[in-house]
Amino acid sequence: MSVTINAHQLKLLLDKTVDHMGSEYVEPLHGIRLDVDAQYLYAVASDRYTIAAARYRLNHGDQNQEPWAATIPAENLRALREWIHALQGAGLITISTAKGRVFFEGPQTGLSIAVTVGMEFPDWRGLLRKLVEQAADSNVFPALDPRKLARFNHGGLIRARLTGDEKPLLIFGEDFLGAQMPVRHAGIYPTKEETFDSAHQSWLWTLSAGSKNAGLDGAAYEEDRPQYEVTTDIRETGETLLQQTLQSGWEMRGKSKEKPEEFLAHCLAAVNGWMAFRYLDALHNVDPRAAQAVVAEVADELDSGEIGEFAWDAAEKAGFDPQKWHDDYEAHLKKLAEEREQADSAADAA
């Protein structure tokens, strides 16, 4: 079965959800889910921390069809959006699925995108149903301008508290306190969702199909980041450094006599991990944005695999002599080799 939607409405569905996609390391969430039931076409996206579902009521001829769903991979969204942009806003697009592909047919051209058949996706209806039903106990339902809410994005975590209906939203951050006033008028085009009850009622059809126990905490949605991929998140970086310090300390136990070289390696890893964490923590306390910028820059340098060259250049820039360090290290290795050779000769003679 197929559904029909105009180009403007399809682009709007994608725009409302694209910023909520999961990362490339969580394949089931790395894209936008197109979901069709007997009344609506939905676009859904989630990164496990946010979730967004936008819908379009189907034309009468498209209703009462068999439900279907497919996730459009993130790497194909640019091509899809460019293809939609090339159409006139009112141009009709027919969407259908067959044999592991989603087909978009326009007035003159078409687009085919391969999808993974049976790709798991969270029970988004159930998840939102649970949240909506929990919120039904409160009469607080202020209208907020999301453009103004974005002004509180200072790069750190925030906490929020609703102070009442048509009352400000309190925003707490690290050494930061703010508030956002709600929108007190419905605007030129008021929506049906002016009260919580009316908004809830408008989504009953959709949410009733979801489980009451749905969630996003399943193992299937854990990030599968490669071991070589370095995080750019400052909190994850701090966690990694502390974990490295503790694990290296644990590995040091019992290896001082049996394997002195491994003992020394773990000792250095523990010391360097702790030093790096303390320096990062101090920088974050002084200037959180500078700390975040450094973490992101270092992540790029580590991913490039050229840290030896970066370290050499940094040493020269600081006025040190990395060539002397290299020569001294080579001399040290040569001396160790000679000592081992003499020890082996003495052992053979004995």
Beta strands, then each sheet from edge to edge (+ up, - down):
strand 1: 2-6
strand 2: 31-36
strand 3: 40-46
strand 4: 51-57
strand 5: 68-73
strand 6: 92-98
strand 7: 101-105
strand 8: 110-114
strand 9: 158-162
strand 10: 169-173
strand 11: 176-180
sheet 1: 1+ 6- 7+ 8-
sheet 2: 4+ 3- 2+ 5-
sheet 3: 9+ 10- 11+
end
